[in-house]
């Protein structure tokens, strides 16, 4: 079979949604710069976009099947980089970055993408996961980067690995009873996980259950939740951009990490409820188009790669949004394409470029037996 059919139409929906989300993010970052009276992050995000956009085009033109040949090697290299971070001083209490002159590289962003490629490579054949014992390797493949990232510590990034794993196993055709058994075992060990968490991480969880509306501003981790909801409320329906409600107290707008983890609050403050809903709709359209790409491709590796990319972006978006409105603990995870951050933007664009590459090359090209989708298939 030919490697590609580039006469197929480009999935412009993916490109348009990505550009629109980036634009919403820029508006939120600009508002954060304005409120903090520091305008440097807006300009830096523009520079990162000038690097990320060509990366998306490169990945879209790259025959994605070539990734099969070095998926494991790339994943191993990303694990090494997750260890290299410990050679450098901590920043803001964690070791997540490798300094590269005037910028910082976050290896965990690379690890997420190479993990998906390695897992897709492993799940290409049904004998690798149709038995319960066959799930040991995928979970080991997951727990290694998850453990290294938790050690940094970076709870938010670590949380995305398990949902992506389950989504890809489900898409590949793993037995539902096996997945249910593994999920049940995970629930039983949650108390152990709780006691393994640091006091700070535990306080972030309890803050979700202790939050309340009205009254004095809480301290500690409850402060972030209180401020994020308050800043969103200040945007009302139309936002400050269109003459929304403004208050005289500057502390009402104070929100740590307002251009990274809580950038959705800045979007909501600037564009109101309408802007927040528009952002969520753009994500839903992007996810739907990505799943259409996965369903249309006949190549097992491409289908699993597409499912992994969509589930990764969706998981991050859901966690970040739920954290912003107080439904989940604060975990320090970026909103894809919207939050400030070079590594996050660059590797999200690379992932979307691969998704476009899969859409342009849907042919079946496989030696051996691919995965199955029916529970009763043997």
KOLTORLUM-725200 format. One record per residue (C-alpha): residue number from 0; x negated, y, z; chain. Coordinates in Angstrom, 1 decimal. Layout:
# residues N
<site k="NUM" c1="X" c2="Y" c3="Z" c="A"/>
...
# end
This chain:
# residues 378
<site k="0" c1="0.0" c2="0.0" c3="0.0" c="A"/>
<site k="1" c1="-1.2" c2="3.6" c3="-0.6" c="A"/>
<site k="2" c1="-2.6" c2="5.4" c3="2.4" c="A"/>
<site k="3" c1="-0.2" c2="8.3" c3="2.0" c="A"/>
<site k="4" c1="2.6" c2="9.9" c3="0.0" c="A"/>
<site k="5" c1="1.9" c2="13.6" c3="0.2" c="A"/>
<site k="6" c1="4.7" c2="14.3" c3="-2.2" c="A"/>
<site k="7" c1="7.0" c2="13.8" c3="0.7" c="A"/>
<site k="8" c1="8.4" c2="17.1" c3="2.1" c="A"/>
<site k="9" c1="6.6" c2="18.6" c3="5.1" c="A"/>
<site k="10" c1="8.8" c2="18.4" c3="8.3" c="A"/>
<site k="11" c1="9.1" c2="22.1" c3="8.6" c="A"/>
<site k="12" c1="11.4" c2="21.7" c3="11.6" c="A"/>
<site k="13" c1="8.4" c2="20.7" c3="13.7" c="A"/>
<site k="14" c1="6.3" c2="23.6" c3="12.5" c="A"/>
<site k="15" c1="9.0" c2="26.2" c3="13.0" c="A"/>
<site k="16" c1="9.9" c2="24.9" c3="16.5" c="A"/>
<site k="17" c1="6.2" c2="24.9" c3="17.5" c="A"/>
<site k="18" c1="5.7" c2="28.5" c3="16.2" c="A"/>
<site k="19" c1="8.9" c2="29.7" c3="17.9" c="A"/>
<site k="20" c1="7.9" c2="28.1" c3="21.2" c="A"/>
<site k="21" c1="4.5" c2="29.7" c3="20.9" c="A"/>
<site k="22" c1="6.1" c2="33.0" c3="20.3" c="A"/>
<site k="23" c1="8.3" c2="32.7" c3="23.3" c="A"/>
<site k="24" c1="5.3" c2="31.8" c3="25.3" c="A"/>
<site k="25" c1="3.4" c2="34.9" c3="24.1" c="A"/>
<site k="26" c1="6.3" c2="37.1" c3="25.1" c="A"/>
<site k="27" c1="6.3" c2="35.5" c3="28.6" c="A"/>
<site k="28" c1="2.5" c2="35.8" c3="28.9" c="A"/>
<site k="29" c1="2.7" c2="39.5" c3="27.8" c="A"/>
<site k="30" c1="5.3" c2="40.1" c3="30.5" c="A"/>
<site k="31" c1="3.1" c2="38.5" c3="33.1" c="A"/>
<site k="32" c1="0.2" c2="40.6" c3="32.0" c="A"/>
<site k="33" c1="2.4" c2="43.7" c3="32.3" c="A"/>
<site k="34" c1="3.7" c2="42.9" c3="35.8" c="A"/>
<site k="35" c1="0.2" c2="42.0" c3="37.1" c="A"/>
<site k="36" c1="-1.4" c2="45.0" c3="35.3" c="A"/>
<site k="37" c1="-4.0" c2="42.7" c3="33.7" c="A"/>
<site k="38" c1="-3.7" c2="42.2" c3="30.0" c="A"/>
<site k="39" c1="-6.4" c2="39.7" c3="29.2" c="A"/>
<site k="40" c1="-4.5" c2="36.4" c3="29.0" c="A"/>
<site k="41" c1="-2.3" c2="37.6" c3="26.1" c="A"/>
<site k="42" c1="-5.4" c2="38.3" c3="24.0" c="A"/>
<site k="43" c1="-7.1" c2="35.0" c3="25.0" c="A"/>
<site k="44" c1="-4.0" c2="33.0" c3="24.0" c="A"/>
<site k="45" c1="-4.1" c2="34.6" c3="20.6" c="A"/>
<site k="46" c1="-7.7" c2="33.5" c3="20.2" c="A"/>
<site k="47" c1="-6.8" c2="30.0" c3="21.3" c="A"/>
<site k="48" c1="-4.0" c2="29.9" c3="18.7" c="A"/>
<site k="49" c1="-6.5" c2="30.8" c3="16.0" c="A"/>
<site k="50" c1="-8.3" c2="27.6" c3="17.0" c="A"/>
<site k="51" c1="-5.2" c2="25.5" c3="17.5" c="A"/>
<site k="52" c1="-3.4" c2="26.3" c3="14.3" c="A"/>
<site k="53" c1="-6.3" c2="24.9" c3="12.0" c="A"/>
<site k="54" c1="-6.4" c2="21.9" c3="14.3" c="A"/>
<site k="55" c1="-2.7" c2="21.2" c3="13.6" c="A"/>
<site k="56" c1="-3.3" c2="21.5" c3="9.9" c="A"/>
<site k="57" c1="-6.4" c2="19.2" c3="10.1" c="A"/>
<site k="58" c1="-4.5" c2="16.5" c3="12.0" c="A"/>
<site k="59" c1="-1.6" c2="16.7" c3="9.6" c="A"/>
<site k="60" c1="-3.9" c2="16.1" c3="6.6" c="A"/>
<site k="61" c1="-5.8" c2="13.3" c3="8.4" c="A"/>
<site k="62" c1="-4.5" c2="9.8" c3="7.5" c="A"/>
<site k="63" c1="-3.4" c2="8.9" c3="11.0" c="A"/>
<site k="64" c1="-4.1" c2="5.1" c3="10.5" c="A"/>
<site k="65" c1="-7.8" c2="5.9" c3="10.6" c="A"/>
<site k="66" c1="-7.3" c2="6.4" c3="14.4" c="A"/>
<site k="67" c1="-6.8" c2="2.7" c3="14.8" c="A"/>
<site k="68" c1="-10.5" c2="2.0" c3="14.2" c="A"/>
<site k="69" c1="-11.8" c2="4.2" c3="17.0" c="A"/>
<site k="70" c1="-8.8" c2="4.5" c3="19.4" c="A"/>
<site k="71" c1="-10.5" c2="2.5" c3="22.1" c="A"/>
<site k="72" c1="-13.8" c2="4.3" c3="21.7" c="A"/>
<site k="73" c1="-12.1" c2="7.7" c3="21.9" c="A"/>
<site k="74" c1="-10.2" c2="6.7" c3="25.0" c="A"/>
<site k="75" c1="-13.4" c2="5.4" c3="26.6" c="A"/>
<site k="76" c1="-15.1" c2="8.7" c3="25.8" c="A"/>
<site k="77" c1="-12.3" c2="10.7" c3="27.4" c="A"/>
<site k="78" c1="-12.7" c2="8.6" c3="30.6" c="A"/>
<site k="79" c1="-16.4" c2="9.5" c3="30.7" c="A"/>
<site k="80" c1="-15.5" c2="13.2" c3="30.4" c="A"/>
<site k="81" c1="-13.0" c2="12.7" c3="33.3" c="A"/>
<site k="82" c1="-16.1" c2="11.7" c3="35.4" c="A"/>
<site k="83" c1="-18.3" c2="14.5" c3="34.0" c="A"/>
<site k="84" c1="-16.0" c2="17.1" c3="35.6" c="A"/>
<site k="85" c1="-17.5" c2="16.2" c3="39.0" c="A"/>
<site k="86" c1="-20.9" c2="17.4" c3="37.9" c="A"/>
<site k="87" c1="-19.6" c2="21.0" c3="38.0" c="A"/>
<site k="88" c1="-18.4" c2="23.2" c3="40.9" c="A"/>
<site k="89" c1="-14.7" c2="23.2" c3="41.8" c="A"/>
<site k="90" c1="-12.4" c2="25.9" c3="40.5" c="A"/>
<site k="91" c1="-9.4" c2="26.9" c3="42.6" c="A"/>
<site k="92" c1="-9.9" c2="23.8" c3="44.8" c="A"/>
<site k="93" c1="-10.0" c2="21.2" c3="42.0" c="A"/>
<site k="94" c1="-12.5" c2="19.7" c3="39.5" c="A"/>
<site k="95" c1="-10.6" c2="19.7" c3="36.2" c="A"/>
<site k="96" c1="-12.7" c2="21.7" c3="33.8" c="A"/>
<site k="97" c1="-16.0" c2="21.5" c3="32.0" c="A"/>
<site k="98" c1="-17.5" c2="25.0" c3="31.4" c="A"/>
<site k="99" c1="-18.4" c2="25.7" c3="27.7" c="A"/>
<site k="100" c1="-19.9" c2="29.1" c3="27.7" c="A"/>
<site k="101" c1="-17.1" c2="31.7" c3="27.8" c="A"/>
<site k="102" c1="-14.4" c2="29.0" c3="28.0" c="A"/>
<site k="103" c1="-13.4" c2="25.9" c3="29.9" c="A"/>
<site k="104" c1="-12.5" c2="22.5" c3="28.5" c="A"/>
<site k="105" c1="-10.0" c2="20.3" c3="30.4" c="A"/>
<site k="106" c1="-10.7" c2="16.6" c3="29.6" c="A"/>
<site k="107" c1="-7.4" c2="15.4" c3="31.0" c="A"/>
<site k="108" c1="-5.7" c2="17.0" c3="27.9" c="A"/>
<site k="109" c1="-7.9" c2="14.9" c3="25.6" c="A"/>
<site k="110" c1="-7.2" c2="11.8" c3="27.8" c="A"/>
<site k="111" c1="-3.5" c2="12.1" c3="27.3" c="A"/>
<site k="112" c1="-3.8" c2="12.0" c3="23.5" c="A"/>
<site k="113" c1="-6.5" c2="9.3" c3="23.4" c="A"/>
<site k="114" c1="-4.4" c2="7.2" c3="25.9" c="A"/>
<site k="115" c1="-1.5" c2="7.2" c3="23.5" c="A"/>
<site k="116" c1="-3.6" c2="6.2" c3="20.5" c="A"/>
<site k="117" c1="-5.3" c2="3.4" c3="22.5" c="A"/>
<site k="118" c1="-1.9" c2="2.1" c3="23.8" c="A"/>
<site k="119" c1="-0.4" c2="2.2" c3="20.3" c="A"/>
<site k="120" c1="-3.3" c2="0.2" c3="19.0" c="A"/>
<site k="121" c1="-2.8" c2="-2.4" c3="21.7" c="A"/>
<site k="122" c1="0.9" c2="-2.7" c3="21.3" c="A"/>
<site k="123" c1="0.8" c2="-3.3" c3="17.5" c="A"/>
<site k="124" c1="1.3" c2="-7.0" c3="18.0" c="A"/>
<site k="125" c1="4.1" c2="-8.7" c3="19.9" c="A"/>
<site k="126" c1="2.0" c2="-11.3" c3="21.7" c="A"/>
<site k="127" c1="0.3" c2="-8.4" c3="23.7" c="A"/>
<site k="128" c1="3.4" c2="-7.5" c3="25.6" c="A"/>
<site k="129" c1="6.3" c2="-9.9" c3="25.2" c="A"/>
<site k="130" c1="5.0" c2="-11.9" c3="28.2" c="A"/>
<site k="131" c1="4.9" c2="-10.5" c3="31.7" c="A"/>
<site k="132" c1="1.2" c2="-11.2" c3="31.9" c="A"/>
<site k="133" c1="0.8" c2="-9.2" c3="28.8" c="A"/>
<site k="134" c1="1.8" c2="-6.0" c3="30.6" c="A"/>
<site k="135" c1="-1.3" c2="-6.2" c3="32.8" c="A"/>
<site k="136" c1="-3.5" c2="-4.6" c3="30.2" c="A"/>
<site k="137" c1="-1.2" c2="-1.7" c3="29.3" c="A"/>
<site k="138" c1="-0.8" c2="-0.9" c3="33.0" c="A"/>
<site k="139" c1="-4.5" c2="-1.1" c3="33.6" c="A"/>
<site k="140" c1="-5.0" c2="1.1" c3="30.6" c="A"/>
<site k="141" c1="-2.7" c2="3.6" c3="32.3" c="A"/>
<site k="142" c1="-3.9" c2="3.4" c3="35.9" c="A"/>
<site k="143" c1="-7.5" c2="4.2" c3="35.1" c="A"/>
<site k="144" c1="-7.0" c2="7.8" c3="33.8" c="A"/>
<site k="145" c1="-4.1" c2="8.3" c3="36.2" c="A"/>
<site k="146" c1="-6.4" c2="7.5" c3="39.1" c="A"/>
<site k="147" c1="-9.2" c2="9.7" c3="37.9" c="A"/>
<site k="148" c1="-6.9" c2="12.6" c3="37.3" c="A"/>
<site k="149" c1="-5.3" c2="12.2" c3="40.7" c="A"/>
<site k="150" c1="-8.7" c2="12.4" c3="42.2" c="A"/>
<site k="151" c1="-9.4" c2="15.8" c3="40.7" c="A"/>
<site k="152" c1="-6.7" c2="16.5" c3="42.1" c="A"/>
<site k="153" c1="-4.1" c2="17.1" c3="39.3" c="A"/>
<site k="154" c1="-0.8" c2="15.5" c3="40.3" c="A"/>
<site k="155" c1="1.2" c2="17.2" c3="37.5" c="A"/>
<site k="156" c1="-1.0" c2="15.8" c3="34.6" c="A"/>
<site k="157" c1="-1.1" c2="12.4" c3="36.3" c="A"/>
<site k="158" c1="2.7" c2="12.2" c3="36.4" c="A"/>
<site k="159" c1="3.1" c2="12.1" c3="32.7" c="A"/>
<site k="160" c1="1.2" c2="8.8" c3="32.1" c="A"/>
<site k="161" c1="3.8" c2="6.4" c3="33.5" c="A"/>
<site k="162" c1="6.8" c2="7.8" c3="31.6" c="A"/>
<site k="163" c1="4.8" c2="7.7" c3="28.4" c="A"/>
<site k="164" c1="3.8" c2="4.1" c3="29.1" c="A"/>
<site k="165" c1="7.4" c2="3.0" c3="29.7" c="A"/>
<site k="166" c1="8.7" c2="4.8" c3="26.6" c="A"/>
<site k="167" c1="6.1" c2="3.2" c3="24.4" c="A"/>
<site k="168" c1="6.7" c2="-0.3" c3="25.9" c="A"/>
<site k="169" c1="10.4" c2="0.1" c3="25.3" c="A"/>
<site k="170" c1="9.9" c2="1.3" c3="21.8" c="A"/>
<site k="171" c1="7.6" c2="-1.6" c3="21.1" c="A"/>
<site k="172" c1="10.2" c2="-4.1" c3="22.3" c="A"/>
<site k="173" c1="8.9" c2="-5.2" c3="25.7" c="A"/>
<site k="174" c1="11.4" c2="-7.3" c3="27.6" c="A"/>
<site k="175" c1="13.8" c2="-5.1" c3="29.6" c="A"/>
<site k="176" c1="13.7" c2="-7.5" c3="32.5" c="A"/>
<site k="177" c1="9.9" c2="-7.2" c3="32.7" c="A"/>
<site k="178" c1="10.1" c2="-3.4" c3="32.7" c="A"/>
<site k="179" c1="12.8" c2="-3.5" c3="35.3" c="A"/>
<site k="180" c1="10.7" c2="-5.8" c3="37.5" c="A"/>
<site k="181" c1="7.7" c2="-3.5" c3="37.2" c="A"/>
<site k="182" c1="9.8" c2="-0.4" c3="37.9" c="A"/>
<site k="183" c1="11.3" c2="-2.2" c3="41.0" c="A"/>
<site k="184" c1="7.8" c2="-3.0" c3="42.3" c="A"/>
<site k="185" c1="6.8" c2="0.7" c3="41.8" c="A"/>
<site k="186" c1="9.7" c2="1.8" c3="43.9" c="A"/>
<site k="187" c1="8.7" c2="-0.6" c3="46.7" c="A"/>
<site k="188" c1="5.2" c2="0.9" c3="46.9" c="A"/>
<site k="189" c1="6.3" c2="4.5" c3="47.0" c="A"/>
<site k="190" c1="6.0" c2="4.7" c3="50.8" c="A"/>
<site k="191" c1="2.3" c2="3.7" c3="50.4" c="A"/>
<site k="192" c1="1.9" c2="6.4" c3="47.7" c="A"/>
<site k="193" c1="3.5" c2="8.9" c3="50.1" c="A"/>
<site k="194" c1="0.9" c2="8.2" c3="52.9" c="A"/>
<site k="195" c1="-1.9" c2="8.4" c3="50.3" c="A"/>
<site k="196" c1="-0.9" c2="11.9" c3="49.4" c="A"/>
<site k="197" c1="-2.7" c2="14.9" c3="50.9" c="A"/>
<site k="198" c1="-0.9" c2="17.1" c3="53.4" c="A"/>
<site k="199" c1="-0.6" c2="19.8" c3="50.8" c="A"/>
<site k="200" c1="1.0" c2="17.4" c3="48.3" c="A"/>
<site k="201" c1="3.4" c2="16.2" c3="50.9" c="A"/>
<site k="202" c1="4.4" c2="19.8" c3="51.7" c="A"/>
<site k="203" c1="5.2" c2="20.4" c3="48.1" c="A"/>
<site k="204" c1="7.7" c2="17.5" c3="48.1" c="A"/>
<site k="205" c1="9.4" c2="18.5" c3="51.4" c="A"/>
<site k="206" c1="9.6" c2="22.1" c3="50.2" c="A"/>
<site k="207" c1="12.2" c2="21.0" c3="47.6" c="A"/>
<site k="208" c1="14.5" c2="19.7" c3="50.3" c="A"/>
<site k="209" c1="14.0" c2="22.7" c3="52.6" c="A"/>
<site k="210" c1="14.7" c2="25.4" c3="50.0" c="A"/>
<site k="211" c1="17.6" c2="27.7" c3="50.6" c="A"/>
<site k="212" c1="19.2" c2="30.7" c3="49.0" c="A"/>
<site k="213" c1="19.2" c2="34.0" c3="50.7" c="A"/>
<site k="214" c1="17.5" c2="35.0" c3="53.9" c="A"/>
<site k="215" c1="13.9" c2="36.0" c3="54.4" c="A"/>
<site k="216" c1="11.2" c2="34.9" c3="51.9" c="A"/>
<site k="217" c1="9.7" c2="31.6" c3="53.0" c="A"/>
<site k="218" c1="6.0" c2="31.0" c3="53.4" c="A"/>
<site k="219" c1="3.8" c2="28.3" c3="52.2" c="A"/>
<site k="220" c1="4.9" c2="26.1" c3="49.3" c="A"/>
<site k="221" c1="8.5" c2="27.2" c3="49.7" c="A"/>
<site k="222" c1="7.3" c2="30.7" c3="48.6" c="A"/>
<site k="223" c1="6.6" c2="29.6" c3="45.0" c="A"/>
<site k="224" c1="10.0" c2="27.9" c3="44.6" c="A"/>
<site k="225" c1="11.8" c2="31.0" c3="46.1" c="A"/>
<site k="226" c1="10.0" c2="33.4" c3="43.8" c="A"/>
<site k="227" c1="10.4" c2="31.3" c3="40.7" c="A"/>
<site k="228" c1="14.2" c2="31.2" c3="41.1" c="A"/>
<site k="229" c1="14.3" c2="34.9" c3="42.1" c="A"/>
<site k="230" c1="12.3" c2="36.0" c3="39.0" c="A"/>
<site k="231" c1="14.6" c2="33.9" c3="36.8" c="A"/>
<site k="232" c1="17.6" c2="35.5" c3="38.4" c="A"/>
<site k="233" c1="16.2" c2="39.0" c3="37.8" c="A"/>
<site k="234" c1="16.5" c2="38.3" c3="34.0" c="A"/>
<site k="235" c1="20.2" c2="37.9" c3="34.3" c="A"/>
<site k="236" c1="21.9" c2="37.1" c3="30.9" c="A"/>
<site k="237" c1="20.0" c2="39.4" c3="28.6" c="A"/>
<site k="238" c1="16.7" c2="40.0" c3="30.4" c="A"/>
<site k="239" c1="14.6" c2="43.1" c3="31.0" c="A"/>
<site k="240" c1="13.8" c2="43.4" c3="27.3" c="A"/>
<site k="241" c1="17.4" c2="44.5" c3="26.7" c="A"/>
<site k="242" c1="18.0" c2="46.6" c3="29.7" c="A"/>
<site k="243" c1="18.6" c2="43.9" c3="32.3" c="A"/>
<site k="244" c1="18.6" c2="44.4" c3="36.0" c="A"/>
<site k="245" c1="15.5" c2="45.9" c3="37.6" c="A"/>
<site k="246" c1="14.6" c2="46.3" c3="41.3" c="A"/>
<site k="247" c1="12.3" c2="48.8" c3="42.9" c="A"/>
<site k="248" c1="10.4" c2="46.3" c3="45.0" c="A"/>
<site k="249" c1="7.3" c2="45.1" c3="43.1" c="A"/>
<site k="250" c1="7.0" c2="42.0" c3="45.3" c="A"/>
<site k="251" c1="10.2" c2="40.8" c3="43.9" c="A"/>
<site k="252" c1="8.3" c2="40.1" c3="40.6" c="A"/>
<site k="253" c1="5.3" c2="38.6" c3="42.3" c="A"/>
<site k="254" c1="4.8" c2="34.9" c3="41.2" c="A"/>
<site k="255" c1="1.5" c2="33.1" c3="41.3" c="A"/>
<site k="256" c1="0.6" c2="31.2" c3="38.1" c="A"/>
<site k="257" c1="3.3" c2="33.2" c3="36.3" c="A"/>
<site k="258" c1="1.6" c2="32.8" c3="32.9" c="A"/>
<site k="259" c1="0.7" c2="29.1" c3="33.3" c="A"/>
<site k="260" c1="2.9" c2="26.8" c3="35.4" c="A"/>
<site k="261" c1="5.8" c2="29.3" c3="35.8" c="A"/>
<site k="262" c1="5.7" c2="30.9" c3="32.4" c="A"/>
<site k="263" c1="9.4" c2="29.9" c3="31.8" c="A"/>
<site k="264" c1="10.2" c2="32.4" c3="34.6" c="A"/>
<site k="265" c1="8.6" c2="35.1" c3="32.7" c="A"/>
<site k="266" c1="10.5" c2="34.1" c3="29.5" c="A"/>
<site k="267" c1="13.7" c2="34.1" c3="31.5" c="A"/>
<site k="268" c1="13.0" c2="37.5" c3="33.1" c="A"/>
<site k="269" c1="12.2" c2="39.1" c3="29.8" c="A"/>
<site k="270" c1="14.9" c2="37.5" c3="27.7" c="A"/>
<site k="271" c1="17.4" c2="36.4" c3="30.3" c="A"/>
<site k="272" c1="19.5" c2="33.2" c3="30.4" c="A"/>
<site k="273" c1="19.8" c2="33.4" c3="26.6" c="A"/>
<site k="274" c1="16.0" c2="33.2" c3="26.2" c="A"/>
<site k="275" c1="15.7" c2="30.3" c3="28.6" c="A"/>
<site k="276" c1="18.4" c2="28.4" c3="26.9" c="A"/>
<site k="277" c1="16.9" c2="29.1" c3="23.5" c="A"/>
<site k="278" c1="13.6" c2="27.7" c3="24.6" c="A"/>
<site k="279" c1="15.2" c2="24.5" c3="25.8" c="A"/>
<site k="280" c1="17.1" c2="24.2" c3="22.6" c="A"/>
<site k="281" c1="13.9" c2="24.5" c3="20.6" c="A"/>
<site k="282" c1="12.4" c2="21.7" c3="22.6" c="A"/>
<site k="283" c1="15.5" c2="19.5" c3="22.0" c="A"/>
<site k="284" c1="15.3" c2="20.1" c3="18.3" c="A"/>
<site k="285" c1="11.6" c2="19.3" c3="18.3" c="A"/>
<site k="286" c1="12.1" c2="16.1" c3="20.2" c="A"/>
<site k="287" c1="15.0" c2="15.0" c3="18.0" c="A"/>
<site k="288" c1="12.9" c2="15.6" c3="14.8" c="A"/>
<site k="289" c1="10.0" c2="13.7" c3="16.3" c="A"/>
<site k="290" c1="12.2" c2="10.7" c3="17.1" c="A"/>
<site k="291" c1="13.4" c2="10.8" c3="13.5" c="A"/>
<site k="292" c1="9.8" c2="10.6" c3="12.3" c="A"/>
<site k="293" c1="9.3" c2="7.6" c3="14.6" c="A"/>
<site k="294" c1="12.4" c2="5.9" c3="13.3" c="A"/>
<site k="295" c1="11.6" c2="6.6" c3="9.6" c="A"/>
<site k="296" c1="8.0" c2="5.2" c3="9.6" c="A"/>
<site k="297" c1="7.6" c2="1.6" c3="8.8" c="A"/>
<site k="298" c1="4.1" c2="1.3" c3="10.2" c="A"/>
<site k="299" c1="4.0" c2="-0.1" c3="13.8" c="A"/>
<site k="300" c1="1.0" c2="2.0" c3="14.9" c="A"/>
<site k="301" c1="2.5" c2="5.1" c3="13.5" c="A"/>
<site k="302" c1="5.9" c2="4.5" c3="15.1" c="A"/>
<site k="303" c1="4.3" c2="3.9" c3="18.5" c="A"/>
<site k="304" c1="2.0" c2="6.9" c3="18.1" c="A"/>
<site k="305" c1="5.0" c2="9.1" c3="17.3" c="A"/>
<site k="306" c1="7.0" c2="7.8" c3="20.3" c="A"/>
<site k="307" c1="4.1" c2="8.4" c3="22.5" c="A"/>
<site k="308" c1="3.6" c2="12.0" c3="21.3" c="A"/>
<site k="309" c1="7.3" c2="12.9" c3="21.7" c="A"/>
<site k="310" c1="7.5" c2="11.3" c3="25.1" c="A"/>
<site k="311" c1="4.4" c2="13.1" c3="26.3" c="A"/>
<site k="312" c1="5.7" c2="16.6" c3="25.2" c="A"/>
<site k="313" c1="9.2" c2="15.8" c3="26.5" c="A"/>
<site k="314" c1="7.9" c2="14.6" c3="29.9" c="A"/>
<site k="315" c1="5.8" c2="17.7" c3="30.4" c="A"/>
<site k="316" c1="8.7" c2="19.9" c3="29.4" c="A"/>
<site k="317" c1="11.2" c2="18.2" c3="31.7" c="A"/>
<site k="318" c1="8.8" c2="18.2" c3="34.7" c="A"/>
<site k="319" c1="7.8" c2="21.9" c3="34.2" c="A"/>
<site k="320" c1="11.4" c2="23.0" c3="33.8" c="A"/>
<site k="321" c1="12.7" c2="21.0" c3="36.7" c="A"/>
<site k="322" c1="9.8" c2="22.4" c3="38.9" c="A"/>
<site k="323" c1="10.7" c2="25.9" c3="37.9" c="A"/>
<site k="324" c1="14.3" c2="25.7" c3="39.0" c="A"/>
<site k="325" c1="13.5" c2="23.8" c3="42.2" c="A"/>
<site k="326" c1="14.6" c2="20.3" c3="41.2" c="A"/>
<site k="327" c1="11.2" c2="18.8" c3="41.4" c="A"/>
<site k="328" c1="8.1" c2="19.5" c3="43.6" c="A"/>
<site k="329" c1="5.5" c2="22.0" c3="42.3" c="A"/>
<site k="330" c1="2.9" c2="19.9" c3="40.5" c="A"/>
<site k="331" c1="0.9" c2="22.3" c3="38.4" c="A"/>
<site k="332" c1="1.8" c2="21.2" c3="34.9" c="A"/>
<site k="333" c1="1.9" c2="23.4" c3="31.9" c="A"/>
<site k="334" c1="4.9" c2="23.9" c3="29.5" c="A"/>
<site k="335" c1="3.7" c2="22.7" c3="26.1" c="A"/>
<site k="336" c1="3.1" c2="25.5" c3="23.5" c="A"/>
<site k="337" c1="4.5" c2="28.1" c3="25.9" c="A"/>
<site k="338" c1="2.1" c2="28.2" c3="28.9" c="A"/>
<site k="339" c1="-1.2" c2="30.0" c3="28.8" c="A"/>
<site k="340" c1="-4.1" c2="27.5" c3="28.4" c="A"/>
<site k="341" c1="-6.5" c2="26.8" c3="25.6" c="A"/>
<site k="342" c1="-7.0" c2="23.0" c3="26.2" c="A"/>
<site k="343" c1="-3.2" c2="22.4" c3="26.5" c="A"/>
<site k="344" c1="-2.4" c2="24.4" c3="23.4" c="A"/>
<site k="345" c1="-5.2" c2="22.9" c3="21.3" c="A"/>
<site k="346" c1="-4.3" c2="19.2" c3="22.1" c="A"/>
<site k="347" c1="-0.6" c2="19.8" c3="21.8" c="A"/>
<site k="348" c1="-1.1" c2="21.2" c3="18.3" c="A"/>
<site k="349" c1="-3.4" c2="18.2" c3="17.5" c="A"/>
<site k="350" c1="-0.6" c2="15.9" c3="18.7" c="A"/>
<site k="351" c1="2.0" c2="17.7" c3="16.6" c="A"/>
<site k="352" c1="-0.3" c2="17.6" c3="13.6" c="A"/>
<site k="353" c1="-0.5" c2="13.8" c3="14.0" c="A"/>
<site k="354" c1="3.3" c2="13.7" c3="14.1" c="A"/>
<site k="355" c1="3.4" c2="15.5" c3="10.8" c="A"/>
<site k="356" c1="0.8" c2="13.1" c3="9.4" c="A"/>
<site k="357" c1="3.0" c2="10.2" c3="10.3" c="A"/>
<site k="358" c1="6.0" c2="11.9" c3="8.7" c="A"/>
<site k="359" c1="4.0" c2="12.2" c3="5.4" c="A"/>
<site k="360" c1="2.8" c2="8.6" c3="5.5" c="A"/>
<site k="361" c1="5.7" c2="6.4" c3="6.4" c="A"/>
<site k="362" c1="4.7" c2="3.3" c3="4.5" c="A"/>
<site k="363" c1="4.3" c2="-0.1" c3="6.1" c="A"/>
<site k="364" c1="0.6" c2="-1.2" c3="6.2" c="A"/>
<site k="365" c1="-0.1" c2="-3.9" c3="8.6" c="A"/>
<site k="366" c1="-1.8" c2="-7.3" c3="8.7" c="A"/>
<site k="367" c1="-0.2" c2="-9.7" c3="11.2" c="A"/>
<site k="368" c1="3.1" c2="-9.7" c3="13.0" c="A"/>
<site k="369" c1="4.4" c2="-6.3" c3="14.3" c="A"/>
<site k="370" c1="6.4" c2="-5.5" c3="17.4" c="A"/>
<site k="371" c1="10.1" c2="-6.4" c3="17.6" c="A"/>
<site k="372" c1="13.0" c2="-4.3" c3="18.8" c="A"/>
<site k="373" c1="15.5" c2="-6.9" c3="19.9" c="A"/>
<site k="374" c1="15.4" c2="-8.3" c3="23.4" c="A"/>
<site k="375" c1="16.2" c2="-11.8" c3="22.3" c="A"/>
<site k="376" c1="13.5" c2="-12.0" c3="19.6" c="A"/>
<site k="377" c1="10.8" c2="-14.6" c3="20.1" c="A"/>
# end
